[in-house]
Amino acid sequence: MSEIHHIPVETLRQQVTGIFRNAGMTAANAAAVADVITDAERDSCKSHGIYRIEGCLRVIAAGRASPDAIPRVLEGDTAIIEVEAKGGFSNPAFEAARATLAARARKLGLAALVIRDCLHFSALWHDVEVLAGEGLAALSMCPSYAFVAPAGGTKPLLGTNPMAFGWPRPKDHPYVYDFATSMVARGEIELHRQAGKPIPEGWAIDAEGHATTDPEAALAGSMLTFGGHKGSAISTMIELLSGAMLGEIMSKEALEATGGKAVLPRHGALILAFSPEVFARRSGRDPLAEGERLLQAFNLQGARLPSQRRFAARALSLEKGVPLTTAEVDRLAHFREHGLRGLET
């Protein structure tokens, strides 16, 4: 069994930031991307942790990402805030517009952030958790690449199309969920492939439309939506709201634009922020207190809230350090030493 090394969270953050700085990212861009990767690894979300570093470096090396892009928040005073990522990663674009989004939501009750022309790889929980930590409810969604067959179909048409929601809690971690509308995130199948392990039944079909547990066949075929037609409908909604409605490309077009190569997707994204206080102002009721009654009722039944395991993993990482295998530590050191040249070995 591989030895486990415990790396302090902030040490890991500095290492990941350094890798991206050496790859040509601006300080702000490197920090924003490193934050979501480090925080995912800290919370034991391996499919969006340091595993994603290599993919980010590859799109930079291939000229498909602009590491020095400076996001531009467009002028306006409506409920819709637009930020141009300019071919850079979505995370710096979110950070550039985050304060405006929060202020606008507190003023108007709700606000929508439209991120244009961005590369997207990160888990969506990160952004909604940040907003929930500022007292706002938040909903985030985006298309991806057409890796998923619609219910009843046999060929890729939809993306994994994730959606995340956050709700503020005054004395506890926010209520947060984040899930792909496919059975799992594509990264989970890739991790099974790397480990030489079969995937569970029901995750995917092969290129001929037959059920498969072979991760290689799954990656060459189609993933499946969760819940059959229900997941397919939600995935379609996400395509329409965060693709068609924004005037940005959808999952099939995003994949076709790369010549069918599975590099990081480039498209738009949508984040909605709500002020519970503004919505409930005329009711005479405290929306956060009402929310606590519901969420605490879960505990009374012994039910687990989403993200509880992630928060437990976070506590352990903050206390003992982020657990990494020797292979992961060596890979980090490799990229720190060689930068983009490290992709060749």
Phi, psi and omega per residue, in radians:
M1 nan 2.422 -3.117
S2 -1.146 2.470 3.104
E3 -1.194 2.525 3.122
I4 -1.819 2.281 3.096
H5 -1.960 2.387 3.129
H6 -1.819 1.960 -3.072
I7 -1.814 2.190 3.078
P8 -0.924 2.462 -3.050
V9 -0.955 -0.832 -3.076
E10 -1.239 -0.483 3.034
T11 -1.139 -0.791 3.095
L12 -1.073 -0.727 -3.140
R13 -1.061 -0.750 3.124
Q14 -1.126 -0.682 3.136
Q15 -1.136 -0.786 -3.126
V16 -1.174 -0.721 3.090
T17 -1.035 -0.743 3.138
G18 -1.084 -0.676 3.109
I19 -1.036 -0.793 -3.097
F20 -1.297 -0.556 3.056
R21 -1.105 -0.721 3.135
N22 -1.201 -0.333 3.120
A23 -1.549 0.066 3.054
G24 1.796 0.059 3.123
M25 -1.282 2.585 2.971
T26 -1.146 2.858 3.138
A27 -1.034 -0.746 -3.123
A28 -1.154 -0.752 -3.134
N29 -1.155 -0.767 -3.139
A30 -1.083 -0.729 -3.128
A31 -1.145 -0.733 -3.100
A32 -1.157 -0.761 -3.137
V33 -1.235 -0.731 3.132
A34 -1.112 -0.593 3.138
D35 -1.064 -0.832 -3.068
V36 -1.235 -0.600 3.104
I37 -1.213 -0.809 -3.135
T38 -1.126 -0.756 -3.120
D39 -1.151 -0.612 3.076
A40 -1.148 -0.780 3.123
E41 -1.131 -0.705 3.082
R42 -1.004 -0.648 -3.090
D43 -1.622 0.213 3.120
S44 1.099 0.554 3.008
C45 -1.669 1.331 -2.968
K46 -1.075 -0.553 -3.071
S47 -1.207 -0.248 3.120
H48 -2.191 0.289 -3.142
G49 -1.623 -2.422 -3.029
I50 -1.145 -0.288 3.010
Y51 -0.953 -0.494 -3.067
R52 -1.423 -0.193 -3.091
I53 -1.031 -0.826 -3.075
E54 -1.070 -0.711 3.116
G55 -1.092 -0.695 3.110
C56 -1.133 -0.734 3.129
L57 -1.138 -0.646 -3.098
R58 -1.141 -0.699 3.139
V59 -1.240 -0.522 3.052
I60 -1.187 -0.814 -3.123
A61 -1.090 -0.589 -3.121
A62 -1.433 -0.043 -3.135
G63 1.325 0.283 -3.133
R64 -1.633 -0.101 3.088
A65 -2.276 2.557 3.113
S66 -1.754 1.740 -3.055
P67 -1.172 -0.406 -3.115
D68 -1.860 0.312 3.116
A69 -1.075 2.428 3.066
I70 -1.920 1.901 -3.092
P71 -1.030 2.510 -3.118
R72 -2.094 2.024 3.071
V73 -1.469 2.115 -3.068
L74 -1.329 2.557 -3.133
E75 -1.190 2.612 3.107
G76 2.761 2.838 -3.133
D77 -2.304 0.367 3.108
T78 -1.552 -3.072 3.116
A79 -1.300 -0.169 -3.118
I80 -1.828 2.083 3.084
I81 -1.868 2.225 -3.138
E82 -1.961 2.378 3.072
V83 -2.283 2.272 3.107
E84 -1.593 2.035 3.126
A85 -1.383 -0.324 3.073
K86 1.025 0.685 3.108
G87 1.379 0.179 3.068
G88 -1.654 -3.049 -3.134
F89 -1.310 2.697 -3.083
S90 -1.186 -0.507 -3.011
N91 -1.127 -0.820 3.056
P92 -1.095 -0.570 3.113
A93 -1.143 -0.735 3.083
F94 -1.072 -0.808 -3.121
E95 -1.074 -0.642 -3.125
A96 -1.141 -0.545 -3.054
A97 -1.882 -0.047 -3.021
R98 -1.014 -0.825 -3.107
A99 -1.119 -0.692 3.113
T100 -1.136 -0.744 3.125
L101 -1.052 -0.818 -3.117
A102 -1.120 -0.771 -3.130
A103 -1.122 -0.727 -3.127
R104 -1.164 -0.664 3.117
A105 -1.148 -0.701 3.133
R106 -1.185 -0.530 -3.137
K107 -1.376 -0.812 -2.997
L108 -1.736 -0.245 -3.069
G109 1.747 -0.663 3.063
L110 -2.607 2.666 3.094
A111 -2.623 2.677 -3.118
A112 -2.153 2.300 3.053
L113 -1.803 2.134 3.091
V114 -1.855 2.014 3.070
I115 -1.746 2.162 -3.069
R116 -1.872 2.493 3.004
D117 0.901 1.074 -3.125
C118 -2.129 2.738 2.937
L119 -1.661 2.346 -3.007
H120 -2.214 2.208 3.095
F121 -2.387 -0.284 -2.886
S122 -1.537 2.770 3.034
A123 -1.165 2.439 -3.066
L124 -1.331 -0.320 -3.110
W125 -1.043 -0.487 -3.047
H126 -1.040 -0.836 -3.081
D127 -1.215 -0.751 -3.098
V128 -1.242 -0.524 3.088
E129 -1.177 -0.692 3.080
V130 -1.045 -0.813 -3.129
L131 -1.172 -0.693 3.098
A132 -1.112 -0.589 3.076
G133 -1.143 -0.298 3.083
E134 -1.743 0.243 3.054
G135 1.532 0.206 -3.106
L136 -1.944 2.529 2.916
A137 -1.411 2.609 -3.054
A138 -2.603 2.572 3.111
L139 -2.352 2.262 -3.101
S140 -2.260 2.520 3.140
M141 -2.756 2.737 3.051
C142 -2.840 2.707 2.985
P143 -1.343 -3.086 3.045
S144 -2.558 -2.096 3.029
Y145 -1.978 2.669 -3.124
A146 -1.314 1.456 3.089
F147 -1.920 -0.076 -2.940
V148 -2.081 2.324 3.074
A149 -1.477 2.449 3.033
P150 -1.193 2.800 3.132
A151 -0.966 2.214 -3.117
G152 1.537 -0.156 -3.137
G153 -1.672 3.070 -3.103
T154 -2.286 -0.065 -3.081
K155 -2.195 2.612 3.131
P156 -1.063 2.336 3.090
L157 -2.484 -0.701 -3.118
L158 -1.732 2.829 3.011
G159 -1.530 3.113 2.993
T160 -1.197 -0.359 2.904
N161 0.714 1.272 -3.118
P162 -1.304 2.794 3.076
M163 -2.518 2.411 3.127
A164 -2.340 2.609 3.136
F165 -2.379 2.442 3.074
G166 -2.290 2.470 3.116
W167 -2.301 2.282 -3.092
P168 -1.267 2.482 3.051
R169 -2.218 2.199 -3.003
P170 -1.079 -0.621 -3.010
K171 -2.167 0.348 -3.094
D172 -2.642 3.022 3.005
H173 -1.011 2.590 3.081
P174 -1.039 2.714 2.961
Y175 -1.370 2.097 -3.056
V176 -2.416 2.310 2.900
Y177 -2.270 2.693 -3.127
D178 -2.658 2.130 3.088
F179 -2.612 2.608 2.967
A180 -1.342 2.638 3.078
T181 -1.462 -0.129 2.885
S182 -1.363 2.953 -3.124
M183 -0.996 -0.650 3.077
V184 -2.560 2.941 2.991
A185 -1.204 2.569 -3.128
R186 -1.035 -0.556 3.111
G187 -1.035 -0.518 3.120
E188 -1.155 -0.679 3.101
I189 -1.181 -0.690 3.112
E190 -1.098 -0.689 3.109
L191 -1.140 -0.659 3.051
H192 -1.110 -0.706 3.124
R193 -1.083 -0.798 -3.133
Q194 -1.103 -0.605 -3.123
A195 -1.478 -0.108 -3.112
G196 1.218 0.538 -3.098
K197 -1.927 2.511 3.053
P198 -1.225 2.682 3.049
I199 -1.578 2.730 3.088
P200 -1.116 2.697 3.069
E201 -1.115 2.550 3.093
G202 1.617 -0.064 3.126
W203 -1.418 -0.595 -2.961
A204 -2.773 2.931 2.998
I205 -2.193 2.757 3.130
D206 -1.453 -3.058 -3.058
A207 -1.121 -0.355 3.101
E208 -1.633 0.027 3.113
G209 1.539 0.222 3.140
H210 -1.664 2.539 3.104
A211 -1.026 2.494 -3.131
T212 -2.540 2.649 2.991
T213 -2.009 0.110 3.125
D214 -1.530 2.018 -3.099
P215 -1.061 -0.583 3.095
E216 -1.099 -0.800 3.133
A217 -1.159 -0.627 3.128
A218 -1.130 -0.763 -3.132
L219 -1.171 -0.478 3.098
A220 -1.521 -0.217 -3.121
G221 -1.868 -2.149 -3.113
S222 -2.371 2.436 2.961
M223 -1.377 2.878 -3.141
L224 -2.007 2.648 3.078
T225 -1.360 2.701 3.045
F226 -1.296 2.615 3.034
G227 1.099 0.408 3.076
G228 1.039 -2.168 -3.058
H229 -1.183 -0.434 -3.136
K230 -1.209 -0.822 3.088
G231 -1.117 -0.631 3.120
S232 -1.104 -0.690 3.126
A233 -1.180 -0.734 3.123
I234 -1.140 -0.706 3.105
S235 -1.070 -0.716 3.109
T236 -1.115 -0.703 3.084
M237 -1.023 -0.748 -3.129
I238 -1.143 -0.694 3.060
E239 -1.010 -0.750 -3.069
L240 -1.270 -0.755 -3.069
L241 -1.313 -0.727 -3.053
S242 -1.771 0.027 3.062
G243 -2.097 -1.348 -3.063
A244 -1.028 -0.800 -3.069
M245 -1.129 -0.550 -3.118
L246 -1.479 -0.129 -3.036
G247 1.289 0.346 3.104
E248 -1.815 2.877 -3.085
I249 -1.275 2.712 3.104
M250 -1.772 -3.122 -2.912
S251 -1.082 -0.710 -3.104
K252 -1.164 -0.763 3.128
E253 -1.167 -0.617 3.127
A254 -1.095 -0.731 3.122
L255 -1.224 -0.731 -3.138
E256 -1.082 -0.559 -3.115
A257 -1.161 -0.344 3.137
T258 -1.700 0.052 -3.061
G259 1.279 0.420 3.122
G260 1.477 0.077 3.142
K261 -1.494 2.375 -3.041
A262 -1.522 1.093 2.971
V263 -1.520 -3.131 -3.099
L264 -1.084 2.408 -3.100
P265 -1.231 2.526 3.109
R266 -2.126 2.035 -3.057
H267 -2.876 -2.676 3.078
G268 -1.926 3.127 3.109
A269 -2.642 2.716 -3.100
L270 -2.279 2.245 3.077
I271 -2.250 2.176 3.122
L272 -1.872 2.371 3.100
A273 -2.155 2.401 -3.082
F274 -2.231 2.468 3.004
S275 -1.705 1.880 3.117
P276 -1.000 -0.633 -3.107
E277 -1.121 -0.712 -3.140
V278 -1.171 -0.748 -3.124
F279 -1.127 -0.619 -3.049
A280 -1.694 0.095 -2.976
R281 -0.959 -0.725 -3.075
R282 -1.516 -0.048 -3.067
S283 -1.475 -0.404 -3.060
G284 1.353 0.133 -3.133
R285 -1.988 2.680 3.124
D286 -1.596 1.912 -3.045
P287 -1.098 -0.607 -3.137
L288 -1.252 -0.637 3.074
A289 -1.152 -0.673 3.096
E290 -1.121 -0.715 3.103
G291 -1.090 -0.671 -3.141
E292 -1.125 -0.623 3.111
R293 -1.048 -0.730 3.136
L294 -1.189 -0.858 -3.041
L295 -1.192 -0.626 3.104
Q296 -1.226 -0.447 3.081
A297 -1.148 -0.481 3.032
F298 -1.030 -0.829 -3.118
N299 -1.080 -0.635 -3.135
L300 -1.115 -0.454 3.108
Q301 -1.649 -0.010 -3.109
G302 1.365 0.275 -3.125
A303 -1.509 2.542 -3.138
R304 -1.622 2.313 3.062
L305 -1.388 2.630 3.062
P306 -0.985 2.557 3.079
S307 1.328 -0.028 3.127
Q308 -1.074 -0.700 3.106
R309 -1.153 -0.629 3.107
R310 -1.134 -0.746 3.120
F311 -1.162 -0.610 3.081
A312 -1.148 -0.727 3.094
A313 -1.113 -0.649 3.113
R314 -1.065 -0.795 -3.132
A315 -1.041 -0.736 3.119
L316 -1.144 -0.733 -3.139
S317 -1.128 -0.697 3.130
L318 -1.171 -0.538 -3.129
E319 -1.443 -0.795 -2.975
K320 -1.956 -0.216 -3.049
G321 1.813 2.827 -3.136
V322 -1.377 2.175 -3.127
P323 -1.347 2.116 3.102
L324 -2.240 2.527 3.071
T325 -1.309 2.886 3.079
T326 -1.036 -0.699 3.125
A327 -1.088 -0.683 3.130
E328 -1.199 -0.730 3.109
V329 -1.085 -0.747 3.139
D330 -1.138 -0.675 -3.141
R331 -1.157 -0.712 3.065
L332 -1.045 -0.812 3.141
A333 -1.085 -0.644 3.128
H334 -1.070 -0.823 -3.128
F335 -1.266 -0.552 3.095
R336 -1.145 -0.626 -3.116
E337 -1.413 -0.736 -2.964
H338 -1.831 -0.262 -3.141
G339 1.054 -2.417 -3.125
L340 -1.094 -0.483 3.103
R341 -1.133 -0.383 3.139
G342 -1.196 -0.249 3.104
L343 -1.195 -0.356 -3.098
E344 -1.382 -0.242 -3.129
T345 -2.297 nan nan
